[in-house]
Amino acid sequence: MAGENKQTSVLVVDDDQVHRYMLCSMLTDWGYRTIEADDGSTAVTAVENHSYDAVLMDIRMARMDGHEAFLRIQAIAPALPVILMTAYSTVESAVETIQQGAHDYLTKPLDFDRLRLALERAVDHHQVVSQKQQVKKNKPDLETRLIGSSPPMMDLLEMISYVAPTEATVLISGESGTGKELVAEALHVNSERGNKPFVKVNCAALAESLLESELFGHERGAFTGAETRREGKFVQADGGTLFLDEIGETSKAMQVKLLRVLQEHELQRVGGEETVRVDVRIIAATNRDLEEEVKKNHFREDLYYRLNVVMIVVPPLRERGDDIGELVTYFAGKFAEKNRRDFEGITAECMDLLNSYPWPGNVRELENAIERGIILMRGMELTEKSLPLTIQKQIEKLTKQTDNQPVSLFEAEKQLILKTLDKTSGNKSEASRRLGITPKTLLNKLKKYGEM
């Protein structure tokens, strides 16, 4: 657990000395290092001068209340998670602060099991964000287009940061639409070759004869229409990186020629005898299981092992559902600007639908869906009615039970929200984030369902 690390520090802010002492004693027993502040202004000063993993703060304080203190703390340390403590009479104030970015809130008298869970989640979240910021600091170009902070995405970014500075040949594996080309670009940009050419070839898009000429170049007169000598992609990428997309679609004959270049770092143009030396880093990508293709004798084993010095697997979108909200926000802003549309946000119903859809086409399908939605948007909010029909039909699945007996949309929405709460162990702040709705909307819905 996060609290078992003696270095994990929590700033406890409460103007009630007895309550503050009790909290610090309990947190110390749980393994946290605690620092006390008796007022919001004292807490702000503490955050200005020191680093903490989390802040546990009362809302109602005499000199500076928790809401104002949070806003000032957020300006100083935006990633620092703040958990608010509030009496039932000030729940609305706490919810307002949550909407402005606070991590969570707890009502008094405190449920200590709930407090412990909230602290663990806050600290874990802070560690993930800090790790992500460190990766970004060390490799500033990593996240320009690789969006997301889910655990699978953090693992991917970490792998890229390790592999990019090396000269290793990389095989990127993943389903169509997961962003394999973006990973290849990140590997190139963050390598010593980053200021040299990054050349892309889609091996599935060309016939074998054309692919050979495209990769190796050709001499004048090598075939009909070859009126001049042409340098291929290997020579164009000299000193830089060559990205061979859909490498699994190449023929056995082409695989032999590719293997020779990887082994010898030299090639011959089509129709030529001159040997050309090249210095190229190879990054290949496939949506096929190449190990299985080797077993079926569809792909050369020696080339497979030559390419697979380092394997990077790009996770499908269904395994990184926590990133959907961030991706949707990014794409909506991008396409609103591109299409000169006024955009103010996404309805909760639309976000529910986007979160529940399985995304067989992965990030590419999500991007296309959001672009279509922005273009067809009637007002200034993105609604489910602007999404493609294939996604809209997902609501029909949500309104049916396993026995195929129809249930109401009310019941389907309730099931989705309760299931999300179960996955987040009752953490309403995290559940609302995953659902793409505000904590206040979530609370209102739970009251409507009779769950509060």
C-alpha positions in Angstrom: 0.0 0.0 0.0 1.1 3.6 -0.7 1.0 4.5 3.0 3.6 1.9 3.9 6.3 4.0 2.3 7.8 6.1 5.1 8.7 8.8 2.6 5.1 9.4 1.6 4.1 12.8 3.1 0.7 14.2 3.8 -0.1 17.8 4.7 -2.9 17.7 7.3 -4.8 21.0 7.4 -7.4 21.7 10.1 -7.9 24.6 12.5 -9.3 22.2 15.1 -6.1 21.2 17.0 -7.6 18.1 18.6 -9.0 16.8 15.3 -5.7 17.6 13.5 -3.7 15.7 16.2 -6.0 12.7 16.0 -5.7 12.6 12.2 -1.9 12.9 12.3 -1.6 10.1 14.9 -3.8 7.8 12.7 -1.9 8.6 9.5 1.4 8.0 11.3 0.2 4.6 12.4 -0.6 3.9 8.7 2.9 4.7 7.7 2.6 8.2 6.4 4.9 11.1 7.3 2.5 14.0 8.4 3.0 17.7 8.4 0.5 19.9 10.2 -1.0 23.3 9.1 -3.6 25.1 11.3 -5.1 27.2 8.5 -5.6 27.5 4.8 -3.0 30.3 4.5 -0.4 28.2 6.4 -1.1 25.3 4.1 -0.5 27.5 1.0 2.8 28.7 2.4 3.8 25.1 3.2 3.1 24.0 -0.4 5.1 26.9 -1.7 8.2 25.8 0.3 8.0 22.0 0.3 6.8 19.0 -1.7 4.0 16.7 -0.5 2.3 13.6 -1.9 -1.2 14.6 -0.8 -3.1 17.2 1.2 -5.9 16.3 3.6 -7.8 19.6 4.3 -10.9 20.8 6.1 -13.3 23.0 4.2 -14.5 25.2 7.0 -11.6 27.2 8.6 -11.6 30.6 10.2 -8.9 32.7 8.4 -8.8 31.0 5.0 -11.3 28.3 4.1 -10.4 25.1 2.3 -11.9 26.2 -1.0 -9.8 29.3 -1.3 -6.7 27.4 0.0 -7.2 24.7 -2.7 -7.4 27.2 -5.5 -4.1 28.7 -4.4 -2.5 25.3 -3.9 -3.7 24.3 -7.4 -1.9 27.3 -8.9 1.3 26.4 -7.1 1.2 22.6 -7.6 -1.5 21.5 -10.1 -0.7 17.8 -9.8 -0.9 17.7 -6.0 -4.0 15.7 -4.9 -6.2 17.5 -2.3 -8.8 15.6 -0.3 -11.3 17.8 1.4 -13.1 17.1 4.7 -16.5 18.6 5.1 -19.6 18.6 7.2 -22.9 17.7 5.5 -23.9 21.4 5.6 -20.9 22.2 3.3 -21.1 19.3 0.8 -22.1 21.7 -2.0 -18.9 23.7 -1.4 -16.9 20.5 -1.5 -18.5 19.4 -4.8 -17.8 22.8 -6.3 -14.1 22.4 -5.3 -14.1 18.9 -6.8 -15.4 20.3 -10.1 -12.4 22.7 -10.0 -10.0 19.8 -9.7 -9.8 18.6 -6.1 -9.1 14.9 -5.9 -11.9 13.8 -3.5 -13.9 14.8 -0.4 -15.0 13.0 2.7 -17.9 13.9 5.0 -17.7 14.2 8.8 -17.7 12.2 11.0 -15.0 10.5 8.9 -15.3 6.9 7.8 -11.6 5.9 8.5 -11.7 3.0 6.1 -12.9 5.4 3.4 -10.2 7.9 4.5 -7.4 5.3 4.2 -8.6 4.2 0.7 -8.9 7.8 -0.4 -5.3 8.6 0.7 -3.9 5.5 -1.0 -5.6 6.4 -4.2 -4.5 10.0 -4.0 -0.9 9.0 -3.4 -0.9 6.4 -6.2 -2.4 9.0 -8.6 0.2 11.5 -7.6 3.0 9.0 -8.2 1.7 8.1 -11.6 1.4 11.8 -12.6 4.8 12.5 -11.2 6.3 9.6 -13.2 4.6 10.9 -16.3 5.9 14.4 -15.8 9.4 13.0 -15.2 9.2 11.0 -18.5 8.0 14.2 -20.2 10.8 16.2 -18.7 13.5 13.7 -19.7 11.9 13.1 -23.2 10.0 16.3 -24.0 8.7 15.0 -27.3 7.2 11.7 -26.0 3.8 13.0 -25.4 3.2 15.4 -28.2 0.7 12.9 -29.7 0.8 9.9 -27.4 -2.1 10.8 -25.1 -3.2 9.1 -21.9 -2.1 8.4 -18.3 -3.6 5.0 -17.7 -1.2 2.3 -16.3 -0.9 0.6 -19.8 0.0 3.9 -21.3 2.5 4.8 -18.6 4.1 1.4 -19.2 4.3 2.1 -22.9 5.8 5.6 -22.4 8.4 4.1 -20.0 9.3 1.5 -22.5 9.8 4.1 -25.2 12.0 6.2 -22.9 14.2 3.2 -22.3 14.5 2.0 -25.9 14.5 5.3 -27.9 18.1 6.4 -27.1 19.5 3.0 -28.2 20.3 1.7 -31.7 18.2 -1.4 -31.2 15.9 -2.6 -34.0 12.3 -2.5 -32.7 9.3 -4.5 -33.6 6.0 -2.8 -32.7 3.0 -5.0 -32.3 -0.6 -4.0 -31.9 -4.1 -4.0 -33.3 -5.0 -1.7 -36.2 -5.7 1.8 -35.0 -3.7 1.6 -31.7 -1.1 4.2 -32.8 1.9 2.1 -33.8 3.2 4.8 -36.2 3.1 7.3 -33.3 5.2 5.0 -31.2 7.7 4.7 -34.1 7.8 8.5 -34.4 8.4 8.9 -30.7 11.2 6.3 -30.8 12.9 8.3 -33.6 12.4 11.8 -32.2 13.8 10.8 -28.9 16.9 9.1 -30.3 20.3 10.4 -31.3 18.9 10.2 -34.9 16.0 12.6 -34.0 17.3 15.4 -36.3 17.8 13.0 -39.2 15.1 11.7 -41.6 12.2 9.6 -40.4 11.0 7.7 -43.5 7.8 5.6 -43.6 6.9 2.7 -45.9 3.5 0.9 -45.8 4.5 -2.6 -46.9 0.9 -3.6 -47.5 0.1 -0.8 -49.8 2.4 -1.8 -52.7 2.8 -4.8 -55.0 6.0 -6.7 -54.5 7.8 -5.3 -57.6 6.9 -1.7 -56.6 7.8 -2.3 -53.0 11.3 -3.5 -54.0 11.9 -0.3 -56.1 10.4 1.8 -53.3 12.7 0.4 -50.7 16.0 -0.1 -52.6 15.6 2.3 -55.5 16.3 1.5 -59.2 18.6 2.2 -62.1 17.5 3.9 -65.3 16.0 1.3 -67.6 15.5 -1.3 -64.9 11.9 -1.7 -66.0 9.4 0.0 -68.2 8.9 3.6 -67.1 12.2 3.7 -65.2 13.6 6.7 -67.1 16.0 7.9 -64.5 17.9 6.5 -61.5 15.8 6.7 -58.3 17.1 6.4 -54.7 14.9 4.2 -52.5 13.7 4.7 -49.0 16.7 3.1 -47.4 19.0 5.7 -48.9 16.5 8.5 -48.1 16.6 7.4 -44.5 20.4 7.2 -44.3 21.5 8.4 -40.9 18.0 8.3 -39.6 15.1 5.8 -39.1 13.2 3.7 -41.6 9.7 2.6 -40.4 8.4 -0.5 -42.1 4.7 -0.6 -41.4 2.7 -3.9 -41.9 6.0 -5.9 -42.2 3.9 -9.1 -41.9 2.4 -8.5 -45.3 5.7 -8.9 -47.2 6.5 -11.9 -49.4 9.1 -14.5 -48.6 11.3 -13.2 -51.5 11.1 -9.6 -50.1 11.9 -10.9 -46.6 15.2 -12.4 -47.9 16.2 -9.0 -49.3 15.3 -7.1 -46.2 17.3 -9.6 -44.1 20.4 -9.0 -46.2 20.1 -5.2 -45.6 19.7 -5.6 -41.9 22.6 -8.0 -41.7 25.1 -6.3 -44.1 23.9 -2.7 -44.0 24.1 -2.6 -47.8 21.9 -3.0 -50.8 21.7 -2.9 -54.6 19.2 -0.9 -56.6 16.8 -2.8 -58.8 18.6 -3.3 -62.1 22.0 -2.3 -60.7 25.2 -4.0 -59.6 26.7 -1.2 -57.4 26.6 -1.9 -53.7 25.3 1.0 -51.6 26.1 1.3 -47.9 23.4 2.6 -45.6 23.3 3.5 -41.9 19.6 3.1 -41.0 17.8 2.2 -37.8 14.9 -0.1 -38.6 11.6 0.1 -36.7 8.9 -2.4 -38.0 5.3 -2.7 -37.1 2.6 -5.4 -37.5 -0.9 -6.2 -36.5 -0.2 -9.9 -37.0 1.2 -12.4 -34.6 4.6 -12.9 -36.3 5.6 -15.7 -34.0 2.5 -17.6 -35.1 3.2 -16.6 -38.8 6.7 -18.1 -38.3 5.2 -21.4 -37.1 2.9 -21.5 -40.2 6.0 -20.8 -42.4 4.5 -17.6 -43.6 7.3 -15.4 -42.2 11.0 -16.1 -42.1 12.2 -17.1 -38.6 15.7 -15.4 -39.1 14.1 -12.1 -40.1 11.7 -12.3 -37.2 14.5 -12.6 -34.7 16.5 -9.9 -36.5 13.5 -7.5 -36.2 12.5 -8.6 -32.7 15.5 -7.3 -30.8 13.0 -5.3 -28.7 9.3 -5.9 -28.9 6.9 -3.1 -27.9 3.2 -4.0 -27.6 0.8 -1.1 -28.0 -2.3 -1.8 -25.9 -5.8 -1.7 -27.5 -8.1 1.1 -26.4 -10.4 -1.3 -24.5 -7.5 -2.0 -22.1 -6.9 1.7 -21.4 -10.5 2.9 -20.9 -9.2 5.5 -18.4 -7.7 7.4 -21.3 -11.0 7.8 -23.2 -11.9 11.1 -21.5 -8.5 12.6 -22.2 -8.5 11.4 -25.8 -12.0 12.7 -26.4 -11.2 16.1 -25.0 -8.0 16.3 -27.1 -9.8 15.3 -30.4 -12.8 17.5 -29.8 -10.6 20.6 -29.2 -8.5 19.7 -32.3 -11.4 19.2 -34.7 -13.4 22.2 -33.3 -10.5 24.4 -34.1 -9.9 22.8 -37.5 -13.6 23.1 -38.5 -14.1 26.6 -36.9 -16.8 25.3 -34.5 -17.7 26.8 -31.1 -17.3 24.0 -28.7 -18.1 24.1 -25.0 -18.1 20.5 -23.9 -19.5 17.0 -24.0 -22.8 15.9 -22.5 -22.8 13.3 -19.8 -24.9 11.0 -21.9 -22.5 11.2 -24.8 -19.6 10.5 -22.5 -21.4 7.5 -21.0 -21.8 6.1 -24.5 -18.2 6.7 -25.5 -17.0 5.0 -22.3 -19.3 1.9 -22.8 -18.4 1.3 -26.5 -15.8 -1.4 -27.1 -13.8 0.5 -29.8 -12.8 -2.4 -32.2 -11.1 0.2 -34.3 -9.2 1.6 -31.3 -7.9 5.2 -31.2 -8.3 5.7 -34.9 -12.0 4.8 -34.7 -12.4 7.2 -31.7 -10.7 10.0 -33.5 -13.0 9.6 -36.6 -16.1 9.4 -34.4 -15.2 12.7 -32.6 -14.4 14.4 -35.9 -17.8 13.4 -37.3 -19.5 14.4 -34.0 -17.9 17.9 -34.1 -18.8 18.5 -37.7 -22.4 17.4 -37.2 -22.8 19.1 -33.8 -26.0 21.2 -33.6 -25.2 23.4 -30.7 -22.0 24.0 -28.8 -22.0 20.7 -27.0 -21.1 17.3 -28.4 -24.1 14.9 -28.0 -24.6 11.2 -28.7 -26.9 12.2 -31.6 -23.8 13.4 -33.6 -21.9 10.1 -33.2 -21.8 7.4 -35.8 -24.7 5.0 -35.8 -22.5 2.0 -34.9 -21.7 3.8 -31.6 -25.3 5.0 -31.0 -26.5 1.4 -31.3 -24.3 0.5 -28.3 -27.1 2.1 -26.2 -29.4 -0.7 -27.3 -27.0 -3.2 -25.8 -27.0 -1.3 -22.6 -30.7 -1.4 -22.4 -30.9 -5.2 -22.6 -30.2 -7.7 -19.9 -28.4 -11.0 -20.4 -31.7 -12.8 -20.9 -32.5 -10.4 -23.7 -35.4 -8.9 -21.8 -35.5 -5.1 -22.4 -34.9 -2.8 -19.5 -35.4 1.0 -19.3 -32.7 3.4 -20.2 -32.9 4.6 -16.5 -32.0 1.1 -15.4 -29.2 0.7 -18.0 -27.6 4.0 -16.9 -28.0 3.0 -13.2 -26.2 -0.4 -13.9 -23.4 1.4 -15.7 -22.8 3.9 -12.9 -23.0 1.3 -10.2 -20.6 -1.0 -12.1 -18.1 1.8 -12.4 -18.4 2.6 -8.7 -17.7 -1.0 -8.0 -14.6 -1.0 -10.1 -13.4 2.2 -8.3 -14.1 0.7 -4.8 -16.7 3.4 -4.2 -14.5 6.3 -5.1 -17.0 8.8 -6.5 -14.3 11.2 -7.8 -12.6 8.5 -9.8 -15.9 7.1 -11.0 -17.1 10.4 -12.2 -13.8 10.9 -14.1 -14.2 7.5 -15.8 -17.8 8.2 -16.7 -16.9 11.6 -18.1 -19.5 13.4 -15.8 -19.0 15.9 -13.0 -19.0 14.6 -9.4 -22.1 16.8 -8.8 -24.0 15.0 -11.7 -22.9 11.7 -10.3 -24.3 12.5 -6.8 -27.5 13.7 -8.3 -27.9 10.5 -10.3 -27.2 8.4 -7.2 -29.9 10.3 -5.3 -32.2 9.7 -8.2 -31.5 5.9 -8.0 -32.0 5.9 -4.2 -28.3 4.9 -3.7 -27.6 7.7 -1.3 
